[in-house]
Amino acid sequence: MHEDLPEETRQTDVMDPARAAALQISLGLPATIETGSPLPPFFHQIYFWDPEPTTRLGRDGHPATGIGLIPDLGLPRRMWAGGGLEFHEPLRAGITAQKRVSVAEISRKEGRTGPLAFVTLKHELFQNDHLCVTEYQDLVYRQDPSPEATKPAAPVAATDEDHCEQADFTSTLLFRYSALTFNGHRIHYDTEYARDIEGYAGLVTHGPLLAQLLMLLAERRMGALKHFTFRATAPLILGETATLCWKENGDMWIRAPDGRQCMKAKAG
């Protein structure tokens, strides 16, 4: 660990039921959450905001590395690559919760497109001194894309699901999800930045938003979740319909209209 950076951060937040209801409405769900209601899985993403002044943000809108838990890795592009969650007890709306975050691992390697840095953060969420959720968040940092470089081919999604649902996205939904999660990443709202700087075909649908939809689908199919893991494998661009796929063994994935796999997950 970098000697000038903290080993752990702690935050406290009240799990405002109005904010959770706003996410439900944004996702096209009825607003059912009130004080005391168990929060749906992954809804904790809309809490524990940690705003930084503009002067402490990177060019992408995220907090710059080197000022918090994550050291300056010298790589400008940040991606939430995936993660894993263990649900011990439900978090409940209207009750104060505590969050502890630490760096579980930092590693580097040389990829097909240049150097990569991998950071895994460990999040622990407590209510009434009970551990409710343990989450591992996997981040990837990389260089800017070279205009001459060939983009790696996305994996092809399976078509043998037992059940599937369609999900469409609008710029309004992307804006609302960014606002509710206090996510300033410009790839979700700044088309020119997403296209010209980070090399995407357009605005990018949030990986955590896709994971959220998969978790809600899994909960509908199997009841309360005990664990969930997911890995982003290709970006889903605004305007593309996502097919959320489910198998009875808990395997899940997201298929884009051209057949590529955008996310792979496992629910249990």
Disulfide bonds with the S-S distance in Angstrom:
none
